[in-house]
C-alpha cells in the first residue's frame, strides 16, 4: 500500500507529536478473590474468552462453536462472551469475515472510499458490549471485582450500560445501570428484563454530570458493595478497541486495498474515547493515518470548549474523557445533529430510498442502510467532511464505525 503524505491544514495537524500508546490496566492480583471468582465460574459453566479469540474466532474451541449453534445472539448465556467480536456471521450463528459496509461514492459525493465496521451483529446490537467486557473482565481475573458480594455499576447515556449489564448477566455478576431519564423507554425496559437494577438521572444525552453525581452518591451510601466501571476513565475500554477493533480494521484494509491504496484516516466520535483508541494502534502500523474525533456541532467540547444539548445519542459530550489520548488526535470534526436525523429518514423511509435509487445509489447499498444508527450516521457525516478537508482521492480509504443499527 502507498504511503503518500497528506498535507495538514490549520485544524488537522497533530495536537502534539504522535505517541505509540497502549492503554494499560492494573495487574495487581488479589488471590483470594480470584479463587472465589474461578470457583463461581466453574460452578456456572462460565468460560472467559481471550482478546486473541475475539480478534480471531478461529481460535475458539470447537466445543464452544458447537454450543453456539443452538444459542441466539442476544441470549443471556455465558457462551455469548465468545460472540464479542466483529466477525459474527448472522446467517450461520458462527463466525466469518469482519462485518463492514462500504458507502459508495454515489452517496458520499467524495472520491475516496469510506468503510464502516458494523456493530449490529454484536450481542445487544452494538459494539459497546466489547468495551464493557474490556472494563469488567480484567477486574474479574485479577480479583479487583468480587462477584460474590459486589455489584458492577455501569454509568452511561446508552449502549455502554446495555453492554455492561449484559456482560454482567453472562458472567454471573449483579449490576446497576445508571442513565438519563430522557433516554428511550425501550432501553430501560430491556435493562430491567435482564435483571439489572436501573437508576434514572435527570436530563438527556448531554447530562453526563448528573450520572456521575449519582455514582458518587452510591459510593458514599454503599461503599465497597459496588464497583463503578466508569467508561470515561477505565483504560480497559480503550484496550479492547486497541486489541480487537484496530486489528479488524487492518484485516479489512489488507483485503480491499490495491497496491496504490492506503488508509488515510480513521474517524470516530469521541464518546467515551474507547472506540477512538483503535486509532492509537492504527498509528503504530500506519504512522501517516489521521485520527479524526467527531463531535456534535451543538456541543463542540474539543473544538471550541463548548457544551450544549444535541440529538446524536451515544457520542457523549461536555468533557474530555480521561482515557482520550488527545496527543494522537489530528482533527476535530463538528457534525450538526440535524444532518444524521435527516439522513436516518432518507436511509430508512420508502420515499427516501426511492430517491437514493433514482440518484444511482446501488440497490445493494440502499437495502443495508438500516445497519447505521444515529451515531453511525454521525460518523459517516464526519468521515465525509474529513475526506473533503484532506482532499482525498481514489487511492485513499477512510475507516469509521457504525456503532449500532436502526
Secondary structure as UniProt FT lines:
FT   TURN            10..11
FT   HELIX           31..44
FT   HELIX           51..55
FT   HELIX           57..59
FT   HELIX           62..68
FT   TURN            69..70
FT   TURN            73..74
FT   HELIX           78..83
FT   TURN            86..87
FT   TURN            90..92
FT   STRAND          100..103
FT   HELIX           105..108
FT   STRAND          113..118
FT   TURN            120..121
FT   HELIX           123..125
FT   HELIX           128..142
FT   TURN            147..149
FT   STRAND          151..155
FT   HELIX           159..170
FT   TURN            171..172
FT   STRAND          174..180
FT   TURN            181..182
FT   HELIX           185..193
FT   TURN            194..195
FT   STRAND          197..201
FT   TURN            205..206
FT   HELIX           208..222
FT   HELIX           223..225
FT   STRAND          226..228
FT   TURN            231..233
FT   HELIX           235..240
FT   HELIX           241..245
FT   HELIX           246..256
FT   TURN            259..260
FT   STRAND          262..269
FT   TURN            271..272
FT   HELIX           275..277
FT   HELIX           278..285
FT   TURN            287..288
FT   STRAND          290..296
FT   HELIX           297..299
FT   HELIX           301..304
FT   TURN            313..314
FT   TURN            322..323
FT   HELIX           326..328
FT   STRAND          331..335
FT   HELIX           337..348
FT   HELIX           350..358
FT   TURN            359..360
FT   HELIX           363..366
FT   TURN            367..368
FT   HELIX           369..371
FT   HELIX           374..390
FT   TURN            394..395
FT   STRAND          396..402
//
